[in-house]
Amino acid sequence: MLLPIEVWYSQNAEYKGINPEELAYITSRLEEKFRAEFEPQYPVVDVAAEDVLVVRMALTGLQKNPLSAARLATSRLPC
């Protein structure tokens, strides 16, 4: 079972704003990569049970620079 992914900014980050759609994209891609790595050998389920491992992930130390719309549209996470 995968709990919602938390995101924590670095205390030193100059820019602490983030577009909610961009944040949703980043966390959904991380979840996709996690599932792809473990499934089908280890199914990721949505309900906790006695024999279910609960995973809690966080992106920490996030430092973001403001991007132009054109650059943001072409940026992507590594595969």
Summary of the structure (lengths in Angstrom):
residues: 79
radius of gyration: 15.2
end to end distance: 22.6
largest distance: 47.7
contacts: 143
relative contact order: 0.31
helix: 32%
strand: 14%
